[in-house]
Amino acid sequence: MAITKLMNIKTSSYGAGRHLYNSIQYILNPEKTKGGLLVGGNTGAVCDEVYEVMMETKRVWDKMDGRQGYHFVISWKPGEIEEENAVQIIKEFCEEYLGEEYDYVFSVHDDHAHMHGHIVFNSVRRTDGYKYRYIKGDWEKFIQPITDKVCMSHGLPKLEYGSNRKGKSYGEWYSEKNGKTTGIKIIKADIDSAITRSDSYSSFLSVMGKFGYKIEPRLIGGVPELALTAPGQERARRTNKLGAGYRLKDIKERIGKVKFRIEAPKLPAVKSCTMKFTVKKLPQASRYQVRKVR
């Protein structure tokens, strides 16, 4: 079972970015990452380089003060996951949650019996200078469902959730993050979030209820649908008006697929074979060239 936690990186009296630098240096420690083999990200693989990229983003948007970055930790029980799988899961999580909007670097540490990954990302967004704001409850409502989905896609169980869920729904978070408030987008986002944490249709209804939704069954042309009223809203939205993938039959099918991924047995190993071929060695691009091309 994966364990996740979040820490914010504050300014230091010895320099605003001192704690950020120390965090990057810690997660990139070659003694914990097989000499740097278990490292990835979109800012480089060397501490000084990663730090400079993040500080340059802050300078461009004139946001040098305040929180400098954030540090995520995802860990598993001993023997639950292999190094290569852990690296891929951390990579996929970063790509979905941070994308290319935030500077980030990640690593997997193998210095303990339990495998664990670290992610450090910049507090300032590359594209528009928006400063990341974590609101209490965001982890459960948005971040952890992504972790669940990625873990399940690799044959690992999804995370357990505490019964006391506080904070804003994923849809509200998404709306604030993008500076928009669209009723349909909020409902669709909350449906996505509820599906990732449900193993049956009844549990899906329960999760949506905990999000504050009023749910009423409807028959549209003889076809069962739902009328969903979001918290604080007076107007209900019918699932047949939300678009592809959000009709009631689609929602039930998506829940079924999530459940199938959890219960499906592992595929048998494929026998390896040897092929002879000639490899022409090409000159390797420098990190500077890679960044320019990207």
BALOBA-1460 file (C-alpha; in Angstrom, 3 decimals):
// residues 294
<rec num="1" residu="m" x="0.000" y="0.000" z="0.000"/>
<rec num="2" residu="a" x="1.488" y="3.335" z="-1.023"/>
<rec num="3" residu="i" x="1.926" y="6.088" z="1.556"/>
<rec num="4" residu="t" x="1.977" y="9.707" z="0.459"/>
<rec num="5" residu="k" x="2.758" y="13.014" z="2.112"/>
<rec num="6" residu="l" x="3.396" y="16.634" z="1.202"/>
<rec num="7" residu="m" x="5.806" y="19.200" z="2.647"/>
<rec num="8" residu="n" x="6.212" y="22.849" z="1.713"/>
<rec num="9" residu="i" x="9.666" y="24.404" z="1.333"/>
<rec num="10" residu="k" x="9.913" y="27.784" z="3.036"/>
<rec num="11" residu="t" x="12.421" y="30.603" z="2.711"/>
<rec num="12" residu="s" x="15.577" y="30.572" z="4.830"/>
<rec num="13" residu="s" x="17.256" y="33.315" z="6.846"/>
<rec num="14" residu="y" x="20.464" y="32.328" z="5.014"/>
<rec num="15" residu="g" x="18.927" y="33.027" z="1.604"/>
<rec num="16" residu="a" x="15.466" y="32.614" z="0.117"/>
<rec num="17" residu="g" x="16.350" y="29.495" z="-1.886"/>
<rec num="18" residu="r" x="18.582" y="27.748" z="0.643"/>
<rec num="19" residu="h" x="15.975" y="25.196" z="1.747"/>
<rec num="20" residu="l" x="14.968" y="24.581" z="-1.872"/>
<rec num="21" residu="y" x="18.588" y="23.856" z="-2.791"/>
<rec num="22" residu="n" x="18.987" y="21.518" z="0.183"/>
<rec num="23" residu="s" x="15.812" y="19.631" z="-0.755"/>
<rec num="24" residu="i" x="16.987" y="19.135" z="-4.342"/>
<rec num="25" residu="q" x="20.418" y="18.061" z="-3.143"/>
<rec num="26" residu="y" x="18.881" y="15.551" z="-0.754"/>
<rec num="27" residu="i" x="16.609" y="13.795" z="-3.252"/>
<rec num="28" residu="l" x="19.387" y="13.644" z="-5.890"/>
<rec num="29" residu="n" x="21.909" y="12.048" z="-3.511"/>
<rec num="30" residu="p" x="23.775" y="9.535" z="-5.739"/>
<rec num="31" residu="e" x="24.214" y="7.163" z="-2.792"/>
<rec num="32" residu="k" x="20.438" y="6.794" z="-2.599"/>
<rec num="33" residu="t" x="19.665" y="6.766" z="-6.349"/>
<rec num="34" residu="k" x="22.134" y="4.231" z="-7.782"/>
<rec num="35" residu="g" x="24.510" y="6.960" z="-8.861"/>
<rec num="36" residu="g" x="21.727" y="9.034" z="-10.419"/>
<rec num="37" residu="l" x="20.079" y="6.213" z="-12.401"/>
<rec num="38" residu="l" x="16.811" y="6.567" z="-10.468"/>
<rec num="39" residu="v" x="16.349" y="10.266" z="-11.281"/>
<rec num="40" residu="g" x="14.090" y="12.145" z="-13.709"/>
<rec num="41" residu="g" x="12.219" y="15.384" z="-14.322"/>
<rec num="42" residu="n" x="12.035" y="18.345" z="-16.688"/>
<rec num="43" residu="t" x="14.809" y="20.512" z="-15.243"/>
<rec num="44" residu="g" x="17.931" y="18.342" z="-15.349"/>
<rec num="45" residu="a" x="19.571" y="15.706" z="-13.168"/>
<rec num="46" residu="v" x="22.283" y="17.729" z="-11.368"/>
<rec num="47" residu="c" x="21.470" y="19.730" z="-8.251"/>
<rec num="48" residu="d" x="23.009" y="23.055" z="-9.359"/>
<rec num="49" residu="e" x="21.326" y="22.862" z="-12.761"/>
<rec num="50" residu="v" x="17.880" y="22.041" z="-11.356"/>
<rec num="51" residu="y" x="18.140" y="24.775" z="-8.745"/>
<rec num="52" residu="e" x="19.194" y="27.382" z="-11.301"/>
<rec num="53" residu="v" x="16.274" y="26.513" z="-13.611"/>
<rec num="54" residu="m" x="13.804" y="26.945" z="-10.748"/>
<rec num="55" residu="m" x="15.354" y="30.216" z="-9.577"/>
<rec num="56" residu="e" x="15.357" y="31.564" z="-13.135"/>
<rec num="57" residu="t" x="11.600" y="30.952" z="-13.332"/>
<rec num="58" residu="k" x="11.176" y="32.919" z="-10.095"/>
<rec num="59" residu="r" x="13.316" y="35.761" z="-11.431"/>
<rec num="60" residu="v" x="11.364" y="35.950" z="-14.696"/>
<rec num="61" residu="w" x="8.093" y="36.432" z="-12.802"/>
<rec num="62" residu="d" x="9.637" y="38.450" z="-9.954"/>
<rec num="63" residu="k" x="8.461" y="35.988" z="-7.298"/>
<rec num="64" residu="m" x="11.568" y="35.294" z="-5.255"/>
<rec num="65" residu="d" x="9.988" y="35.433" z="-1.795"/>
<rec num="66" residu="g" x="7.527" y="33.269" z="0.102"/>
<rec num="67" residu="r" x="7.312" y="29.512" z="-0.295"/>
<rec num="68" residu="q" x="10.015" y="28.267" z="-2.599"/>
<rec num="69" residu="g" x="8.699" y="24.865" z="-3.580"/>
<rec num="70" residu="y" x="6.977" y="21.663" z="-2.513"/>
<rec num="71" residu="h" x="8.228" y="18.189" z="-1.672"/>
<rec num="72" residu="f" x="6.062" y="15.099" z="-2.237"/>
<rec num="73" residu="v" x="6.958" y="11.650" z="-0.890"/>
<rec num="74" residu="i" x="5.399" y="8.416" z="-2.148"/>
<rec num="75" residu="s" x="6.487" y="5.174" z="-0.489"/>
<rec num="76" residu="w" x="5.563" y="1.504" z="-0.524"/>
<rec num="77" residu="k" x="5.847" y="-1.464" z="1.794"/>
<rec num="78" residu="p" x="9.015" y="-3.595" z="1.563"/>
<rec num="79" residu="g" x="8.839" y="-5.915" z="-1.433"/>
<rec num="80" residu="e" x="5.690" y="-4.282" z="-2.818"/>
<rec num="81" residu="i" x="7.352" y="-2.693" z="-5.861"/>
<rec num="82" residu="e" x="10.534" y="-2.856" z="-7.957"/>
<rec num="83" residu="e" x="12.781" y="0.150" z="-8.605"/>
<rec num="84" residu="e" x="11.921" y="0.438" z="-12.301"/>
<rec num="85" residu="n" x="8.204" y="0.341" z="-11.560"/>
<rec num="86" residu="a" x="8.548" y="2.970" z="-8.833"/>
<rec num="87" residu="v" x="10.409" y="5.305" z="-11.200"/>
<rec num="88" residu="q" x="7.699" y="4.901" z="-13.845"/>
<rec num="89" residu="i" x="4.897" y="5.590" z="-11.363"/>
<rec num="90" residu="i" x="6.586" y="8.769" z="-10.079"/>
<rec num="91" residu="k" x="7.236" y="9.859" z="-13.668"/>
<rec num="92" residu="e" x="3.612" y="9.339" z="-14.724"/>
<rec num="93" residu="f" x="2.335" y="11.147" z="-11.640"/>
<rec num="94" residu="c" x="4.531" y="14.171" z="-12.387"/>
<rec num="95" residu="e" x="3.500" y="14.250" z="-16.034"/>
<rec num="96" residu="e" x="-0.202" y="14.222" z="-15.172"/>
<rec num="97" residu="y" x="-0.187" y="16.528" z="-12.151"/>
<rec num="98" residu="l" x="2.587" y="19.009" z="-13.033"/>
<rec num="99" residu="g" x="3.047" y="18.510" z="-16.781"/>
<rec num="100" residu="e" x="5.319" y="21.149" z="-18.293"/>
<rec num="101" residu="e" x="3.739" y="23.962" z="-16.286"/>
<rec num="102" residu="y" x="5.993" y="23.566" z="-13.255"/>
<rec num="103" residu="d" x="9.727" y="22.897" z="-12.935"/>
<rec num="104" residu="y" x="10.185" y="19.555" z="-11.196"/>
<rec num="105" residu="v" x="12.716" y="16.846" z="-10.435"/>
<rec num="106" residu="f" x="12.061" y="13.407" z="-8.969"/>
<rec num="107" residu="s" x="13.989" y="10.410" z="-7.709"/>
<rec num="108" residu="v" x="13.530" y="6.977" z="-6.168"/>
<rec num="109" residu="h" x="15.588" y="6.099" z="-3.090"/>
<rec num="110" residu="d" x="16.642" y="2.509" z="-2.506"/>
<rec num="111" residu="d" x="18.538" y="3.030" z="0.767"/>
<rec num="112" residu="h" x="15.751" y="1.564" z="2.936"/>
<rec num="113" residu="a" x="13.809" y="-1.688" z="2.912"/>
<rec num="114" residu="h" x="10.747" y="0.184" z="1.663"/>
<rec num="115" residu="m" x="11.003" y="1.791" z="-1.775"/>
<rec num="116" residu="h" x="10.115" y="5.476" z="-1.786"/>
<rec num="117" residu="g" x="10.060" y="8.302" z="-4.294"/>
<rec num="118" residu="h" x="10.635" y="12.041" z="-3.876"/>
<rec num="119" residu="i" x="9.343" y="14.934" z="-5.989"/>
<rec num="120" residu="v" x="10.476" y="18.545" z="-5.604"/>
<rec num="121" residu="f" x="8.715" y="21.152" z="-7.727"/>
<rec num="122" residu="n" x="8.875" y="24.919" z="-8.044"/>
<rec num="123" residu="s" x="6.283" y="27.075" z="-6.320"/>
<rec num="124" residu="v" x="6.048" y="29.371" z="-9.376"/>
<rec num="125" residu="r" x="4.402" y="28.180" z="-12.571"/>
<rec num="126" residu="r" x="6.515" y="28.509" z="-15.719"/>
<rec num="127" residu="t" x="3.783" y="29.660" z="-18.052"/>
<rec num="128" residu="d" x="2.199" y="32.577" z="-16.223"/>
<rec num="129" residu="g" x="3.926" y="33.086" z="-12.870"/>
<rec num="130" residu="y" x="0.983" y="31.702" z="-10.883"/>
<rec num="131" residu="k" x="2.165" y="30.667" z="-7.425"/>
<rec num="132" residu="y" x="1.067" y="27.192" z="-6.434"/>
<rec num="133" residu="r" x="-1.292" y="27.219" z="-3.507"/>
<rec num="134" residu="y" x="-2.030" y="24.090" z="-1.547"/>
<rec num="135" residu="i" x="-5.374" y="24.176" z="0.260"/>
<rec num="136" residu="k" x="-6.087" y="21.719" z="3.052"/>
<rec num="137" residu="g" x="-7.922" y="18.783" z="1.536"/>
<rec num="138" residu="d" x="-6.430" y="19.134" z="-1.957"/>
<rec num="139" residu="w" x="-4.373" y="15.972" z="-1.494"/>
<rec num="140" residu="e" x="-7.430" y="13.787" z="-0.905"/>
<rec num="141" residu="k" x="-9.599" y="15.549" z="-3.432"/>
<rec num="142" residu="f" x="-7.190" y="15.806" z="-6.348"/>
<rec num="143" residu="i" x="-3.627" y="14.605" z="-5.854"/>
<rec num="144" residu="q" x="-4.304" y="11.223" z="-4.297"/>
<rec num="145" residu="p" x="-6.830" y="10.150" z="-6.970"/>
<rec num="146" residu="i" x="-4.067" y="10.610" z="-9.562"/>
<rec num="147" residu="t" x="-1.730" y="8.503" z="-7.431"/>
<rec num="148" residu="d" x="-4.475" y="5.864" z="-7.182"/>
<rec num="149" residu="k" x="-4.980" y="5.761" z="-10.929"/>
<rec num="150" residu="v" x="-1.273" y="5.460" z="-11.697"/>
<rec num="151" residu="c" x="-0.732" y="2.758" z="-9.069"/>
<rec num="152" residu="m" x="-3.690" y="0.711" z="-10.338"/>
<rec num="153" residu="s" x="-2.458" y="0.936" z="-13.920"/>
<rec num="154" residu="h" x="0.703" y="-0.848" z="-12.719"/>
<rec num="155" residu="g" x="-1.201" y="-3.585" z="-10.881"/>
<rec num="156" residu="l" x="-0.859" y="-2.007" z="-7.442"/>
<rec num="157" residu="p" x="-3.805" y="-1.351" z="-5.091"/>
<rec num="158" residu="k" x="-5.120" y="2.180" z="-4.766"/>
<rec num="159" residu="l" x="-4.619" y="4.192" z="-1.615"/>
<rec num="160" residu="e" x="-6.885" y="4.054" z="1.404"/>
<rec num="161" residu="y" x="-8.670" y="7.242" z="2.426"/>
<rec num="162" residu="g" x="-9.556" y="8.480" z="5.878"/>
<rec num="163" residu="s" x="-13.254" y="8.773" z="6.663"/>
<rec num="164" residu="n" x="-12.965" y="12.477" z="7.549"/>
<rec num="165" residu="r" x="-12.538" y="14.312" z="4.264"/>
<rec num="166" residu="k" x="-12.312" y="18.075" z="4.528"/>
<rec num="167" residu="g" x="-11.524" y="20.723" z="1.971"/>
<rec num="168" residu="k" x="-12.717" y="21.595" z="-1.496"/>
<rec num="169" residu="s" x="-13.694" y="19.139" z="-4.173"/>
<rec num="170" residu="y" x="-11.434" y="18.527" z="-7.142"/>
<rec num="171" residu="g" x="-13.809" y="20.478" z="-9.334"/>
<rec num="172" residu="e" x="-13.580" y="23.561" z="-7.109"/>
<rec num="173" residu="w" x="-9.796" y="23.255" z="-7.064"/>
<rec num="174" residu="y" x="-9.676" y="22.905" z="-10.844"/>
<rec num="175" residu="s" x="-11.926" y="25.908" z="-11.258"/>
<rec num="176" residu="e" x="-9.783" y="28.150" z="-9.046"/>
<rec num="177" residu="k" x="-6.540" y="26.877" z="-10.589"/>
<rec num="178" residu="n" x="-7.690" y="27.778" z="-14.090"/>
<rec num="179" residu="g" x="-9.472" y="30.981" z="-13.157"/>
<rec num="180" residu="k" x="-12.810" y="29.662" z="-14.401"/>
<rec num="181" residu="t" x="-16.069" y="28.580" z="-12.858"/>
<rec num="182" residu="t" x="-18.069" y="26.338" z="-15.168"/>
<rec num="183" residu="g" x="-20.822" y="24.200" z="-13.681"/>
<rec num="184" residu="i" x="-20.368" y="21.366" z="-16.171"/>
<rec num="185" residu="k" x="-16.582" y="21.279" z="-15.703"/>
<rec num="186" residu="i" x="-16.957" y="21.149" z="-11.929"/>
<rec num="187" residu="i" x="-19.428" y="18.257" z="-12.086"/>
<rec num="188" residu="k" x="-17.343" y="16.308" z="-14.620"/>
<rec num="189" residu="a" x="-14.203" y="16.809" z="-12.548"/>
<rec num="190" residu="d" x="-15.940" y="15.554" z="-9.409"/>
<rec num="191" residu="i" x="-17.323" y="12.551" z="-11.305"/>
<rec num="192" residu="d" x="-13.775" y="11.697" z="-12.442"/>
<rec num="193" residu="s" x="-12.499" y="12.016" z="-8.884"/>
<rec num="194" residu="a" x="-15.326" y="9.883" z="-7.459"/>
<rec num="195" residu="i" x="-14.808" y="7.130" z="-10.045"/>
<rec num="196" residu="t" x="-11.125" y="6.739" z="-9.136"/>
<rec num="197" residu="r" x="-12.005" y="6.013" z="-5.514"/>
<rec num="198" residu="s" x="-15.037" y="3.772" z="-6.116"/>
<rec num="199" residu="d" x="-15.204" y="0.029" z="-6.695"/>
<rec num="200" residu="s" x="-18.971" y="-0.107" z="-7.247"/>
<rec num="201" residu="y" x="-21.838" y="2.086" z="-8.378"/>
<rec num="202" residu="s" x="-23.182" y="2.346" z="-4.814"/>
<rec num="203" residu="s" x="-19.810" y="3.556" z="-3.513"/>
<rec num="204" residu="f" x="-19.697" y="6.080" z="-6.375"/>
<rec num="205" residu="l" x="-23.052" y="7.500" z="-5.225"/>
<rec num="206" residu="s" x="-21.744" y="7.591" z="-1.656"/>
<rec num="207" residu="v" x="-18.621" y="9.540" z="-2.656"/>
<rec num="208" residu="m" x="-20.634" y="12.031" z="-4.696"/>
<rec num="209" residu="g" x="-22.905" y="12.478" z="-1.691"/>
<rec num="210" residu="k" x="-19.891" y="13.233" z="0.487"/>
<rec num="211" residu="f" x="-18.851" y="15.836" z="-2.060"/>
<rec num="212" residu="g" x="-22.165" y="17.537" z="-1.283"/>
<rec num="213" residu="y" x="-24.163" y="16.558" z="-4.370"/>
<rec num="214" residu="k" x="-27.919" y="16.050" z="-4.466"/>
<rec num="215" residu="i" x="-28.539" y="13.044" z="-6.736"/>
<rec num="216" residu="e" x="-31.871" y="12.159" z="-8.324"/>
<rec num="217" residu="p" x="-32.629" y="9.372" z="-10.844"/>
<rec num="218" residu="r" x="-34.169" y="10.381" z="-14.162"/>
<rec num="219" residu="l" x="-35.581" y="8.560" z="-17.182"/>
<rec num="220" residu="i" x="-34.667" y="10.338" z="-20.423"/>
<rec num="221" residu="g" x="-36.402" y="8.716" z="-23.388"/>
<rec num="222" residu="g" x="-36.683" y="5.534" z="-21.357"/>
<rec num="223" residu="v" x="-32.934" y="5.558" z="-20.579"/>
<rec num="224" residu="p" x="-31.811" y="5.845" z="-16.915"/>
<rec num="225" residu="e" x="-29.744" y="8.947" z="-16.123"/>
<rec num="226" residu="l" x="-28.916" y="11.080" z="-13.074"/>
<rec num="227" residu="a" x="-29.736" y="14.678" z="-12.220"/>
<rec num="228" residu="l" x="-26.814" y="16.118" z="-10.224"/>
<rec num="229" residu="t" x="-27.070" y="19.327" z="-8.220"/>
<rec num="230" residu="a" x="-23.642" y="20.616" z="-7.157"/>
<rec num="231" residu="p" x="-23.115" y="22.150" z="-3.689"/>
<rec num="232" residu="g" x="-24.401" y="25.718" z="-3.564"/>
<rec num="233" residu="q" x="-26.171" y="25.410" z="-6.916"/>
<rec num="234" residu="e" x="-29.913" y="25.459" z="-7.577"/>
<rec num="235" residu="r" x="-29.909" y="24.037" z="-11.074"/>
<rec num="236" residu="a" x="-29.440" y="20.306" z="-11.600"/>
<rec num="237" residu="r" x="-27.369" y="18.935" z="-14.481"/>
<rec num="238" residu="r" x="-28.392" y="15.704" z="-16.180"/>
<rec num="239" residu="t" x="-25.674" y="13.199" z="-16.980"/>
<rec num="240" residu="n" x="-26.877" y="12.888" z="-20.578"/>
<rec num="241" residu="k" x="-25.933" y="16.563" z="-21.060"/>
<rec num="242" residu="l" x="-22.349" y="16.285" z="-19.773"/>
<rec num="243" residu="g" x="-20.781" y="14.830" z="-22.907"/>
<rec num="244" residu="a" x="-19.127" y="11.577" z="-23.926"/>
<rec num="245" residu="g" x="-18.084" y="9.362" z="-21.038"/>
<rec num="246" residu="y" x="-20.450" y="10.919" z="-18.499"/>
<rec num="247" residu="r" x="-23.817" y="9.315" z="-19.231"/>
<rec num="248" residu="l" x="-24.963" y="6.973" z="-16.475"/>
<rec num="249" residu="k" x="-24.124" y="3.845" z="-18.491"/>
<rec num="250" residu="d" x="-20.647" y="5.289" z="-19.212"/>
<rec num="251" residu="i" x="-20.035" y="6.048" z="-15.545"/>
<rec num="252" residu="k" x="-20.959" y="2.492" z="-14.557"/>
<rec num="253" residu="e" x="-18.717" y="1.109" z="-17.288"/>
<rec num="254" residu="r" x="-15.776" y="3.274" z="-16.150"/>
<rec num="255" residu="i" x="-16.210" y="2.081" z="-12.569"/>
<rec num="256" residu="g" x="-16.224" y="-1.491" z="-13.861"/>
<rec num="257" residu="k" x="-12.980" y="-0.917" z="-15.744"/>
<rec num="258" residu="v" x="-11.256" y="0.429" z="-12.642"/>
<rec num="259" residu="k" x="-12.389" y="-2.611" z="-10.688"/>
<rec num="260" residu="f" x="-11.222" y="-4.947" z="-13.471"/>
<rec num="261" residu="r" x="-7.745" y="-3.434" z="-13.433"/>
<rec num="262" residu="i" x="-7.430" y="-4.082" z="-9.727"/>
<rec num="263" residu="e" x="-8.576" y="-7.702" z="-9.859"/>
<rec num="264" residu="a" x="-7.027" y="-8.790" z="-13.156"/>
<rec num="265" residu="p" x="-4.176" y="-11.303" z="-12.796"/>
<rec num="266" residu="k" x="-0.745" y="-10.396" z="-14.041"/>
<rec num="267" residu="l" x="0.086" y="-11.382" z="-17.596"/>
<rec num="268" residu="p" x="2.605" y="-14.207" z="-18.035"/>
<rec num="269" residu="a" x="6.187" y="-13.202" z="-18.665"/>
<rec num="270" residu="v" x="7.255" y="-13.051" z="-22.304"/>
<rec num="271" residu="k" x="10.249" y="-15.169" z="-23.262"/>
<rec num="272" residu="s" x="13.209" y="-13.063" z="-24.270"/>
<rec num="273" residu="c" x="15.011" y="-13.485" z="-27.572"/>
<rec num="274" residu="t" x="18.283" y="-12.275" z="-29.038"/>
<rec num="275" residu="m" x="18.586" y="-10.228" z="-32.220"/>
<rec num="276" residu="k" x="21.747" y="-9.146" z="-33.987"/>
<rec num="277" residu="f" x="21.982" y="-5.615" z="-35.293"/>
<rec num="278" residu="t" x="24.497" y="-2.816" z="-35.762"/>
<rec num="279" residu="v" x="24.224" y="0.384" z="-33.728"/>
<rec num="280" residu="k" x="25.642" y="3.606" z="-35.137"/>
<rec num="281" residu="k" x="26.807" y="5.860" z="-32.306"/>
<rec num="282" residu="l" x="25.615" y="9.455" z="-32.613"/>
<rec num="283" residu="p" x="26.935" y="12.437" z="-30.666"/>
<rec num="284" residu="q" x="24.918" y="13.106" z="-27.504"/>
<rec num="285" residu="a" x="23.146" y="16.467" z="-27.170"/>
<rec num="286" residu="s" x="24.173" y="18.644" z="-24.262"/>
<rec num="287" residu="r" x="21.655" y="19.523" z="-21.546"/>
<rec num="288" residu="y" x="21.609" y="23.069" z="-22.892"/>
<rec num="289" residu="q" x="20.694" y="21.805" z="-26.380"/>
<rec num="290" residu="v" x="18.006" y="19.535" z="-24.944"/>
<rec num="291" residu="r" x="16.422" y="22.423" z="-23.072"/>
<rec num="292" residu="k" x="16.496" y="24.643" z="-26.153"/>
<rec num="293" residu="v" x="14.866" y="21.982" z="-28.316"/>
<rec num="294" residu="r" x="12.245" y="21.331" z="-25.694"/>
